[in-house]
Amino acid sequence: MSDPSSPPPPSLDALEAKIAAVRARRAPKPTGVAAKGFKGVELAWRMVIDLAAGIAVGLTIGWGLDVLLGTKPLFIIVLVLLGFAAGVRVMLQSAQGLQRGVQTGPGAPADGGIDQGAPSPEKKDG
């Protein structure tokens, strides 16, 4: 049995407070564009530059292939369209990164708002 001179076990409230403090320290810090303090104009310029770079790379490679192979507008057209698609894809990734940065701010779920199917620690069975 227990020794009558031993101190009583700590209460569950104290244990829950310790667990909450550890979780608060281990919570992921916001990352991404929003956490770095980027303004909307800076993000917009980044997106425009990404789009223009994709088109420029496609144009350059297409022009080079057309000169080498003697197929004048074929590769320029195809690779400019592919460069445009790649630029749009990078723009969408930038926007999603911004959205993730906003969602991982204070008070947001650590998993970015995605339900993983695991029970919440606040829920008690019974």
MDTraj code that builds the backbone (N, CA, C; nanometers):
import mdtraj as md
import numpy as np

residues = "MET SER ASP PRO SER SER PRO PRO PRO PRO SER LEU ASP ALA LEU GLU ALA LYS ILE ALA ALA VAL ARG ALA ARG ARG ALA PRO LYS PRO THR GLY VAL ALA ALA LYS GLY PHE LYS GLY VAL GLU LEU ALA TRP ARG MET VAL ILE ASP LEU ALA ALA GLY ILE ALA VAL GLY LEU THR ILE GLY TRP GLY LEU ASP VAL LEU LEU GLY THR LYS PRO LEU PHE ILE ILE VAL LEU VAL LEU LEU GLY PHE ALA ALA GLY VAL ARG VAL MET LEU GLN SER ALA GLN GLY LEU GLN ARG GLY VAL GLN THR GLY PRO GLY ALA PRO ALA ASP GLY GLY ILE ASP GLN GLY ALA PRO SER PRO GLU LYS LYS ASP GLY".split()
xyz = np.array([
    [0.0828, -0.1171, 0.0000],
    [0.0000, 0.0000, 0.0000],
    [0.0883, 0.1249, 0.0000],
    [0.0261, 0.2383, -0.0020],
    [0.1030, 0.3610, -0.0069],
    [0.1472, 0.4023, 0.1328],
    [0.2594, 0.4665, 0.1368],
    [0.3165, 0.5139, 0.2629],
    [0.2403, 0.6389, 0.3064],
    [0.1872, 0.6444, 0.4284],
    [0.1098, 0.7615, 0.4708],
    [0.1935, 0.8875, 0.4801],
    [0.3262, 0.8753, 0.4906],
    [0.4087, 0.9955, 0.5006],
    [0.4489, 1.0512, 0.3639],
    [0.4193, 0.9781, 0.2541],
    [0.4556, 1.0264, 0.1207],
    [0.3614, 1.1395, 0.0794],
    [0.4120, 1.2311, -0.0017],
    [0.3260, 1.3426, -0.0460],
    [0.2161, 1.2917, -0.1385],
    [0.1030, 1.3620, -0.1433],
    [-0.0065, 1.3186, -0.2305],
    [0.0340, 1.3336, -0.3765],
    [-0.0224, 1.2516, -0.4650],
    [0.0120, 1.2631, -0.6078],
    [-0.0349, 1.3970, -0.6630],
    [0.0384, 1.4481, -0.7619],
    [-0.0027, 1.5773, -0.8194],
    [-0.1396, 1.5648, -0.8852],
    [-0.2106, 1.6741, -0.8834],
    [-0.3454, 1.6720, -0.9410],
    [-0.3390, 1.6670, -1.0936],
    [-0.4459, 1.6222, -1.1515],
    [-0.4517, 1.6137, -1.2972],
    [-0.4503, 1.7521, -1.3611],
    [-0.5036, 1.8516, -1.2912],
    [-0.5027, 1.9872, -1.3456],
    [-0.3597, 2.0379, -1.3627],
    [-0.2735, 2.0084, -1.2653],
    [-0.1338, 2.0514, -1.2755],
    [-0.0653, 1.9790, -1.3914],
    [-0.0954, 1.8511, -1.4074],
    [-0.0376, 1.7749, -1.5175],
    [-0.0846, 1.8283, -1.6527],
    [-0.2135, 1.8595, -1.6636],
    [-0.2657, 1.9160, -1.7884],
    [-0.2023, 2.0511, -1.8193],
    [-0.1759, 2.1318, -1.7157],
    [-0.1110, 2.2613, -1.7371],
    [0.0312, 2.2419, -1.7889],
    [0.1026, 2.1420, -1.7343],
    [0.2379, 2.1150, -1.7821],
    [0.2366, 2.0677, -1.9273],
    [0.1421, 1.9810, -1.9597],
    [0.1316, 1.9315, -2.0977],
    [0.1002, 2.0463, -2.1928],
    [0.0095, 2.1350, -2.1537],
    [-0.0252, 2.2497, -2.2385],
    [0.0949, 2.3409, -2.2586],
    [0.1762, 2.3576, -2.1539],
    [0.2940, 2.4430, -2.1665],
    [0.3951, 2.3815, -2.2635],
    [0.4137, 2.2503, -2.2564],
    [0.5067, 2.1837, -2.3486],
    [0.4553, 2.1921, -2.4919],
    [0.3255, 2.1721, -2.5106],
    [0.2685, 2.1815, -2.6459],
    [0.2831, 2.3224, -2.7020],
    [0.2660, 2.4227, -2.6172],
    [0.2799, 2.5617, -2.6639],
    [0.4231, 2.5895, -2.7075],
    [0.5210, 2.5328, -2.6350],
    [0.6605, 2.5536, -2.6739],
    [0.6954, 2.4783, -2.8013],
    [0.6319, 2.3627, -2.8234],
    [0.6634, 2.2804, -2.9405],
    [0.5777, 2.3149, -3.0617],
    [0.4848, 2.4057, -3.0476],
    [0.3962, 2.4407, -3.1592],
    [0.4800, 2.4947, -3.2747],
    [0.4465, 2.4561, -3.3981],
    [0.5248, 2.5038, -3.5121],
    [0.5112, 2.6543, -3.5299],
    [0.6219, 2.7142, -3.5600],
    [0.6217, 2.8579, -3.5859],
    [0.5688, 2.8813, -3.7265],
    [0.4986, 2.9925, -3.7479],
    [0.4493, 3.0198, -3.8827],
    [0.5651, 3.0344, -3.9800],
    [0.5527, 2.9649, -4.0922],
    [0.6535, 2.9744, -4.1965],
    [0.5854, 3.0195, -4.3241],
    [0.6631, 3.0465, -4.4217],
    [0.6063, 3.0876, -4.5491],
    [0.6149, 3.2372, -4.5664],
    [0.5459, 3.2859, -4.6646],
    [0.5538, 3.4254, -4.7037],
    [0.4967, 3.5166, -4.5965],
    [0.3847, 3.4795, -4.5352],
    [0.3204, 3.5662, -4.4372],
    [0.4078, 3.5836, -4.3130],
    [0.4798, 3.4806, -4.2741],
    [0.5622, 3.4878, -4.1543],
    [0.6839, 3.5776, -4.1762],
    [0.7307, 3.5899, -4.2977],
    [0.8493, 3.6693, -4.3251],
    [0.8171, 3.8169, -4.3397],
    [0.6936, 3.8540, -4.3339],
    [0.6568, 3.9939, -4.3409],
    [0.6459, 4.0490, -4.4820],
    [0.6330, 3.9645, -4.5803],
    [0.6185, 4.0120, -4.7165],
    [0.4847, 4.0834, -4.7307],
    [0.4861, 4.1890, -4.8028],
    [0.3623, 4.2609, -4.8326],
    [0.3010, 4.2045, -4.9597],
    [0.1770, 4.2389, -4.9848],
    [0.1073, 4.1888, -5.1020],
    [0.1732, 4.2297, -5.2327],
    [0.2287, 4.3502, -5.2368],
    [0.2922, 4.3987, -5.3596],
    [0.4173, 4.3170, -5.3902],
    [0.4928, 4.2826, -5.2866],
    [0.6135, 4.2029, -5.3088],
    [0.5776, 4.0646, -5.3617],
    [0.4722, 4.0062, -5.3077],
    [0.4285, 3.8757, -5.3553],
    [0.3773, 3.8854, -5.4991],
    [0.3064, 3.9920, -5.5307],
    [0.2559, 4.0097, -5.6669],
    [0.3715, 4.0226, -5.7662],
    [0.4741, 4.0995, -5.7306],
    [0.5897, 4.1123, -5.8201],
    [0.6613, 3.9796, -5.8360],
    [0.6703, 3.9041, -5.7281],
    [0.7336, 3.7722, -5.7378],
    [0.6573, 3.6840, -5.8359],
    [0.5242, 3.6875, -5.8289],
    [0.4427, 3.6058, -5.9192],
    [0.4593, 3.6497, -6.0644],
    [0.4624, 3.7801, -6.0869],
    [0.4800, 3.8317, -6.2238],
    [0.6163, 3.7905, -6.2785],
    [0.7195, 3.8000, -6.1947],
    [0.8545, 3.7631, -6.2394],
    [0.8621, 3.6136, -6.2681],
    [0.7974, 3.5322, -6.1841],
    [0.7956, 3.3876, -6.2088],
    [0.7284, 3.3554, -6.3421],
    [0.6188, 3.4218, -6.3716],
    [0.5489, 3.3985, -6.4976],
    [0.6340, 3.4431, -6.6167],
    [0.6917, 3.5622, -6.6051],
    [0.7740, 3.6134, -6.7146],
    [0.8989, 3.5271, -6.7354],
    [0.9561, 3.4771, -6.6269],
    [1.0751, 3.3925, -6.6397],
    [1.0409, 3.2616, -6.7103],
    [0.9272, 3.2023, -6.6778],
    [0.8862, 3.0790, -6.7455],
    [0.8676, 3.1001, -6.8947],
    [0.8053, 3.2099, -6.9308],
    [0.7841, 3.2400, -7.0727],
    [0.9180, 3.2678, -7.1419],
    [1.0062, 3.3435, -7.0747],
    [1.1357, 3.3774, -7.1353],
    [1.2219, 3.2526, -7.1563],
    [1.2208, 3.1623, -7.0595],
    [1.2995, 3.0402, -7.0748],
    [1.2434, 2.9560, -7.1892],
    [1.1113, 2.9434, -7.1960],
    [1.0495, 2.8680, -7.3055],
    [1.0791, 2.9305, -7.4409],
    [1.0725, 3.0620, -7.4476],
    [1.1017, 3.1320, -7.5728],
    [1.2467, 3.1109, -7.6159],
    [1.3388, 3.1223, -7.5213],
    [1.4809, 3.1083, -7.5535],
    [1.5138, 2.9668, -7.6011],
    [1.4667, 2.8684, -7.5269],
    [1.4955, 2.7299, -7.5667],
    [1.4264, 2.6971, -7.6987],
    [1.3027, 2.7424, -7.7160],
    [1.2312, 2.7181, -7.8417],
    [1.2996, 2.7830, -7.9605],
    [1.3461, 2.9050, -7.9425],
    [1.4169, 2.9738, -8.0513],
    [1.5456, 2.8995, -8.0864],
    [1.6185, 2.8554, -7.9819],
    [1.7425, 2.7830, -8.0063],
    [1.7189, 2.6521, -8.0805],
    [1.6174, 2.5787, -8.0419],
    [1.5861, 2.4538, -8.1116],
    [1.5402, 2.4798, -8.2548],
    [1.4621, 2.5849, -8.2744],
    [1.4160, 2.6165, -8.4096],
    [1.5330, 2.6536, -8.5007],
    [1.6297, 2.7261, -8.4465],
    [1.7470, 2.7625, -8.5273],
    [1.8287, 2.6381, -8.5604],
    [1.8483, 2.5520, -8.4605],
    [1.9292, 2.4317, -8.4829],
    [1.8623, 2.3332, -8.5783],
    [1.7311, 2.3181, -8.5651],
    [1.6605, 2.2172, -8.6443],
    [1.5929, 2.2733, -8.7689],
    [1.5900, 2.4038, -8.7826],
    [1.5305, 2.4654, -8.9006],
    [1.3788, 2.4528, -8.9060],
    [1.3135, 2.4543, -8.7894],
    [1.1674, 2.4385, -8.7853],
    [1.1037, 2.5667, -8.7327],
    [1.1294, 2.6789, -8.7948],
    [1.1006, 2.8105, -8.7383],
    [0.9720, 2.8249, -8.6608],
    [0.8636, 2.8361, -8.6555],
    [0.7942, 2.8743, -8.5306],
    [0.7480, 2.7580, -8.4419],
    [0.7781, 2.6345, -8.4799],
    [0.7205, 2.5197, -8.4086],
    [0.7622, 2.5148, -8.2613],
    [0.8924, 2.5057, -8.2356],
    [0.9372, 2.4917, -8.0966],
    [0.9169, 2.6187, -8.0154],
    [0.9224, 2.7338, -8.0802],
    [0.8959, 2.8588, -8.0072],
    [0.7535, 2.8563, -7.9514],
    [0.6585, 2.8206, -8.0347],
    [0.5182, 2.8191, -7.9903],
    [0.4971, 2.7166, -7.8794],
    [0.5474, 2.5952, -7.9009],
    [0.5255, 2.4877, -7.8028],
    [0.5908, 2.5213, -7.6694],
    [0.7160, 2.5654, -7.6731],
    [0.7869, 2.5888, -7.5482],
    [0.7440, 2.7182, -7.4789],
    [0.6943, 2.8172, -7.5528],
    [0.6378, 2.9353, -7.4868],
    [0.5110, 2.8954, -7.4108],
    [0.4298, 2.8096, -7.4701],
    [0.3107, 2.7622, -7.3992],
    [0.3475, 2.6795, -7.2760],
    [0.4481, 2.5943, -7.2888],
    [0.4944, 2.5178, -7.1724],
    [0.5542, 2.6092, -7.0649],
    [0.6267, 2.7110, -7.1065],
    [0.6817, 2.8078, -7.0110],
    [0.5728, 2.8851, -6.9399],
    [0.4673, 2.9200, -7.0137],
    [0.3529, 2.9879, -6.9527],
    [0.2874, 2.8968, -6.8492],
    [0.2692, 2.7697, -6.8844],
    [0.2082, 2.6748, -6.7909],
    [0.2960, 2.6572, -6.6663],
    [0.4272, 2.6502, -6.6855],
    [0.5165, 2.6374, -6.5707],
    [0.5120, 2.7623, -6.4833],
    [0.5040, 2.8798, -6.5439],
    [0.4939, 3.0041, -6.4680],
    [0.3653, 3.0116, -6.3876],
    [0.2558, 2.9691, -6.4469],
    [0.1279, 2.9677, -6.3749],
    [0.1351, 2.8697, -6.2586],
    [0.1991, 2.7556, -6.2805],
    [0.2119, 2.6555, -6.1735],
    [0.2908, 2.7120, -6.0554],
    [0.4009, 2.7820, -6.0834],
    [0.4810, 2.8417, -5.9770],
    [0.4019, 2.9509, -5.9054],
    [0.3237, 3.0269, -5.9802],
    [0.2394, 3.1302, -5.9182],
    [0.1392, 3.0671, -5.8224],
    [0.0771, 2.9582, -5.8634],
    [-0.0194, 2.8906, -5.7768],
    [0.0484, 2.8353, -5.6524],
    [0.1693, 2.7833, -5.6670],
    [0.2421, 2.7347, -5.5501],
    [0.2750, 2.8484, -5.4545],
    [0.3085, 2.9649, -5.5070],
    [0.3349, 3.0806, -5.4219],
    [0.2095, 3.1212, -5.3458],
    [0.0969, 3.1200, -5.4145],
    [-0.0290, 3.1561, -5.3488],
    [-0.0662, 3.0537, -5.2420],
    [-0.0429, 2.9263, -5.2697],
    [-0.0718, 2.8233, -5.1691],
    [0.0219, 2.8370, -5.0500],
    [0.1474, 2.8724, -5.0736],
    [0.2411, 2.8957, -4.9632],
    [0.1970, 3.0116, -4.8760],
    [0.1461, 3.1162, -4.9392],
    [0.0935, 3.2294, -4.8635],
    [-0.0262, 3.1862, -4.7814],
    [-0.1144, 3.1080, -4.8403],
    [-0.2329, 3.0613, -4.7696],
    [-0.1936, 2.9733, -4.6503],
    [-0.0953, 2.8847, -4.6687],
    [-0.0491, 2.8007, -4.5583],
    [0.0109, 2.8865, -4.4479],
    [0.0837, 2.9904, -4.4852],
    [0.1423, 3.0804, -4.3857],
    [0.0374, 3.1524, -4.3052],
    [-0.0723, 3.1890, -4.3682],
    [-0.1818, 3.2555, -4.2980],
    [-0.2514, 3.1566, -4.2063],
    [-0.2706, 3.0320, -4.2515],
    [-0.3413, 2.9330, -4.1716],
    [-0.2603, 2.8867, -4.0526],
    [-0.1272, 2.8932, -4.0564],
    [-0.0473, 2.8468, -3.9444],
    [-0.0150, 2.9595, -3.8482],
    [-0.0905, 3.0655, -3.8546],
    [-0.0731, 3.1744, -3.7600],
    [-0.1216, 3.1338, -3.6226],
    [-0.1200, 3.2263, -3.5267],
    [-0.1615, 3.1949, -3.3906],
    [-0.3053, 3.1452, -3.3858],
    [-0.3284, 3.0401, -3.3139],
    [-0.4636, 2.9871, -3.2950],
    [-0.5097, 2.8933, -3.4044],
    [-0.4297, 2.8739, -3.5068],
    [-0.4687, 2.7843, -3.6153],
    [-0.4233, 2.6426, -3.5828],
    [-0.4896, 2.5438, -3.6393],
    [-0.4455, 2.4067, -3.6146],
    [-0.3050, 2.3839, -3.6675],
    [-0.2280, 2.3020, -3.5982],
    [-0.0891, 2.2786, -3.6375],
    [-0.0783, 2.2052, -3.7695],
    [-0.1826, 2.1309, -3.8083],
    [-0.1768, 2.0541, -3.9325],
    [-0.2295, 2.1321, -4.0519],
    [-0.2462, 2.2630, -4.0383],
    [-0.2934, 2.3447, -4.1489],
    [-0.4427, 2.3340, -4.1724],
    [-0.5164, 2.2836, -4.0728],
    [-0.6608, 2.2750, -4.0851],
    [-0.7094, 2.1465, -4.1472],
    [-0.6204, 2.0505, -4.1683],
    [-0.6581, 1.9248, -4.2312],
    [-0.6893, 1.8245, -4.1216],
    [-0.8047, 1.7618, -4.1278],
    [-0.8441, 1.6631, -4.0285],
    [-0.7750, 1.5322, -4.0602],
    [-0.6898, 1.4870, -3.9702],
    [-0.6155, 1.3640, -3.9910],
    [-0.6905, 1.2429, -3.9381],
    [-0.8077, 1.2616, -3.8781],
    [-0.8850, 1.1497, -3.8273],
    [-0.8496, 1.1128, -3.6848],
    [-0.7487, 1.1757, -3.6264],
    [-0.7116, 1.1451, -3.4899],
    [-0.8023, 1.2221, -3.3951],
    [-0.8363, 1.1633, -3.2812],
    [-0.9220, 1.2342, -3.1865],
    [-0.8488, 1.3526, -3.1258],
    [-0.9225, 1.4553, -3.0967],
    [-0.8667, 1.5739, -3.0363],
    [-0.8321, 1.5458, -2.8909],
    [-0.7204, 1.6014, -2.8382],
    [-0.6843, 1.5737, -2.6994],
    [-0.7837, 1.6333, -2.6008],
    [-0.8640, 1.7321, -2.6421],
    [-0.9612, 1.7931, -2.5524],
    [-1.0826, 1.7048, -2.5304],
    [-1.1103, 1.6154, -2.6243],
    [-1.2274, 1.5300, -2.6141],
    [-1.2019, 1.4187, -2.5128],
    [-1.2999, 1.3942, -2.4280],
    [-1.2874, 1.2872, -2.3291],
    [-1.3971, 1.1867, -2.3533],
    [-1.3584, 1.0610, -2.3527],
    [-1.4569, 0.9546, -2.3719],
    [-1.5351, 0.9365, -2.2424],
    [-1.6609, 0.9041, -2.2566],
    [-1.7365, 0.8737, -2.1374],
    [-1.8548, 0.9521, -2.1290],
])
top = md.Topology()
chain = top.add_chain()
for i, resn in enumerate(residues, 1):
    res = top.add_residue(resn, chain, resSeq=i)
    for name in ("N", "CA", "C"):
        top.add_atom(name, md.element.get_by_symbol(name[0]), res)
traj = md.Trajectory(xyz[None], top)
